[in-house]
Amino acid sequence: MSFNKYLTKKNISIFLGLVLAIVTVFLFFRNNSNDLPVLARVGQKIITPNDFLLNYEFGFPHLKIGSTLNERKRNYLQFMINEYLFASDAESKNLNLSSEVKYQTEQIRRELLLESIINNDIKNKIKVNPEEIKEAINKSKVSFKFFFWPETDFENAMIIKKMFEQNGIDDTFKKLSGKKSDFHFDYSKYVSDYKTWQDIPEETFKAIKDLKVNEFSNPIKIDDVYYVFQVQDIRRETLRNEEYLSQAPTFQKNYF
């Protein structure tokens, strides 16, 4: 639902009044957001560069609209301003005193306290190498499409791996289906979509990351099941400098 559709006719007049009365906005984006101490002012509330960067980093992607980074930032800042306006309107109607809002506020307070403990007692003691962050981002630009076959024990997994290598997957299962009348093989259930290292379990990524296309892995035990993997295709995307700058904080958080 768009911002304009969300407002009823009654709320439009309230909204316009609030805009004219209490909003002064500074929309000067530079490469260094610390050039300005305040990005926007909504009544007595302000949005600082740190407020914006934290909110932007963890905000929903569909709110970051625009063809350039600066345009996406401008639009996201406007969303934050709109959010403050709605909050001010809600407070004027005492909606902030409802039991639901109080409960959610308490939940957020606890989460912030936990985050403060982590930042003060743990985070400052851990250093993340920038090269590790860059390597992780580069890895995220590589996606694998792979085949996987499960067996209950290592010996059977080795047998089927050799059959795959000698006959190929299709012919192997044609032979198996000829021996067992109740055997049915649905190939699509055993082939993944394109996945990056972030989309799959660590054990699976370790099993496939060094495989050549069409090469079969030795059986890998994952959760008491032995899997044979085959990488069927690899896609690699070029990392743009703009993407690195925008994604680095997220990957730093993941490493931490």
C-alpha positions in Angstrom: 0.0 0.0 0.0 1.5 3.4 -1.0 1.9 6.3 1.4 -0.8 8.4 -0.3 -3.3 5.5 -0.3 -2.7 4.9 3.3 -4.0 8.3 4.4 -7.7 8.8 4.7 -9.1 12.3 3.8 -9.2 13.2 7.5 -5.6 12.2 8.0 -4.5 14.1 5.0 -5.4 17.4 6.6 -3.7 16.4 9.8 -0.6 15.3 7.9 -0.3 18.5 5.9 -0.7 20.5 9.1 2.0 18.6 10.8 4.3 19.0 7.7 3.8 22.7 7.6 4.0 23.2 11.3 6.8 21.0 12.6 9.0 19.6 9.8 12.3 21.1 8.6 14.3 18.8 6.5 17.9 18.9 5.4 18.5 16.7 2.4 22.1 17.2 1.7 23.8 13.8 1.0 27.5 13.7 0.7 29.9 10.8 0.7 30.7 11.5 4.3 27.4 11.7 6.3 29.3 13.3 9.2 29.4 16.6 7.3 26.1 17.5 8.8 25.1 16.9 12.5 21.4 16.7 11.6 19.8 15.2 8.5 16.2 16.0 9.4 14.2 17.6 12.1 10.6 16.7 12.9 9.3 18.9 15.7 11.6 18.3 18.7 13.0 15.1 17.2 16.0 14.9 15.0 17.5 12.3 12.6 21.2 12.2 12.9 23.6 10.6 10.4 24.1 7.7 12.8 20.4 7.2 13.2 20.0 7.1 9.5 22.9 4.8 8.7 21.7 2.3 11.3 18.1 2.4 10.1 19.2 2.2 6.5 21.5 -0.7 7.0 18.9 -2.9 8.6 15.8 -1.5 6.8 13.6 -3.4 4.3 15.1 -3.5 0.8 11.7 -2.5 -0.9 12.0 0.9 0.9 15.3 1.7 -0.8 13.9 2.9 -4.0 16.1 4.6 -6.7 18.6 4.1 -9.5 21.5 5.5 -7.6 22.8 5.1 -4.0 22.1 8.8 -3.2 18.6 8.6 -4.6 17.9 5.5 -2.5 19.2 7.3 0.6 17.0 10.3 -0.1 13.9 8.2 -0.5 14.7 6.2 2.6 15.2 9.3 4.7 11.8 10.6 3.5 10.3 7.3 4.7 11.9 7.8 8.1 10.4 11.4 8.2 7.0 10.0 7.3 7.3 7.4 10.1 8.1 10.1 12.6 5.1 12.1 11.5 2.8 9.1 12.0 4.3 8.5 15.4 3.7 12.1 16.4 0.1 11.8 15.2 -0.3 8.6 17.2 1.1 10.2 20.4 -1.3 13.1 20.0 -4.1 10.6 20.2 -2.6 8.8 23.2 -2.2 5.6 21.1 1.2 5.2 22.7 -0.5 4.4 26.0 -2.3 1.3 24.8 -1.3 -2.1 26.3 -0.1 -3.4 23.0 2.3 -0.5 22.4 3.6 -0.7 26.0 4.3 -4.4 25.6 6.1 -3.9 22.3 8.1 -1.0 23.8 9.2 -3.2 26.7 10.3 -5.9 24.3 12.4 -3.4 22.3 13.9 -2.0 25.5 15.1 -5.5 26.5 16.6 -6.1 23.1 18.4 -2.7 23.2 19.8 -3.6 26.7 21.1 -6.9 25.4 22.7 -5.1 22.4 24.4 -2.6 24.7 25.9 -5.5 26.7 27.2 -7.1 23.6 28.6 -3.8 22.2 30.3 -2.8 25.5 31.5 -6.2 26.8 32.1 -8.2 23.7 32.2 -6.4 20.4 35.0 -4.0 21.3 37.2 -7.0 22.1 36.7 -8.6 18.7 38.4 -7.3 15.6 37.3 -8.3 12.1 39.9 -8.1 9.3 38.7 -6.0 6.4 40.1 -8.6 4.0 37.9 -11.2 5.6 34.9 -9.0 4.9 35.9 -8.4 1.3 36.5 -12.2 0.8 33.0 -12.9 2.3 31.3 -10.4 -0.1 33.2 -11.8 -3.1 32.1 -15.3 -2.1 28.5 -14.1 -2.0 28.8 -13.3 -5.7 29.4 -17.0 -6.6 26.3 -19.2 -6.8 26.2 -23.0 -7.3 23.5 -25.2 -8.8 24.2 -28.7 -7.5 22.8 -32.3 -7.4 22.7 -34.2 -4.1 21.9 -37.8 -3.3 21.4 -39.2 0.2 22.2 -42.7 1.5 22.0 -44.1 5.0 25.5 -45.6 5.1 28.9 -44.8 3.6 29.3 -48.0 1.6 26.1 -47.5 -0.3 27.0 -43.9 -0.9 30.4 -44.9 -2.4 28.7 -47.5 -4.6 26.2 -45.0 -6.0 28.9 -42.4 -6.5 30.9 -44.9 -8.7 27.7 -45.7 -10.6 27.1 -41.9 -11.2 30.7 -41.5 -12.5 30.5 -44.5 -14.8 27.0 -44.3 -16.1 25.8 -40.7 -15.4 22.8 -39.9 -13.2 20.0 -40.7 -15.6 21.3 -44.1 -16.7 22.1 -45.0 -13.1 18.5 -44.5 -12.0 17.2 -46.2 -15.1 19.1 -49.3 -14.1 17.9 -49.0 -10.5 14.3 -48.6 -11.6 14.7 -51.7 -13.7 15.8 -53.7 -10.7 13.1 -52.4 -8.4 9.5 -52.1 -9.6 8.6 -49.7 -6.8 11.5 -47.4 -7.4 10.6 -43.9 -8.7 13.2 -41.1 -9.2 12.1 -37.5 -9.4 15.2 -35.7 -10.6 13.9 -32.2 -9.7 13.8 -33.1 -6.0 17.5 -33.6 -5.9 18.8 -30.5 -7.7 19.1 -27.2 -6.0 18.4 -23.7 -7.3 21.4 -21.4 -7.6 22.7 -21.0 -4.0 25.5 -18.9 -2.5 27.5 -19.9 0.6 25.0 -17.9 2.7 22.0 -20.0 1.5 23.2 -23.5 2.4 24.6 -25.2 5.5 28.3 -24.8 6.1 29.0 -28.6 5.7 27.3 -28.5 2.3 29.3 -25.5 1.1 32.5 -27.2 2.2 31.6 -30.3 0.2 30.9 -28.4 -3.1 33.1 -25.3 -3.1 36.1 -27.0 -4.6 34.3 -29.3 -6.9 34.7 -28.9 -10.7 31.5 -28.7 -12.7 30.1 -32.2 -13.2 32.5 -33.7 -10.6 31.1 -35.9 -7.9 32.1 -35.6 -4.3 33.0 -38.4 -1.9 30.2 -39.2 0.5 29.8 -36.4 3.1 28.1 -37.2 6.4 25.6 -34.5 7.4 23.2 -35.3 10.3 23.7 -39.1 10.1 23.1 -39.1 6.3 25.7 -39.6 3.7 25.4 -37.3 0.7 27.0 -37.4 -2.7 27.2 -34.0 -4.4 27.7 -32.9 -8.0 28.1 -29.2 -9.0 26.2 -28.8 -12.2 26.8 -25.1 -12.8 28.6 -22.1 -11.3 27.6 -18.4 -11.7 30.0 -15.6 -10.9 28.9 -11.9 -10.6 31.2 -8.9 -10.7 31.3 -7.0 -7.4 30.9 -3.3 -7.9 32.5 -0.8 -5.5 29.1 0.6 -4.6 27.9 -2.8 -3.5 31.0 -3.4 -1.4 30.5 -0.1 0.5 26.8 -0.8 1.1 27.2 -4.5 2.1 30.4 -4.3 4.2 28.6 -3.4 7.5 26.2 -6.4 7.1 29.1 -8.8 6.5 31.0 -7.4 9.3 28.0 -8.0 11.6 27.8 -11.6 10.3 31.5 -12.2 11.0 31.1 -10.8 14.5 
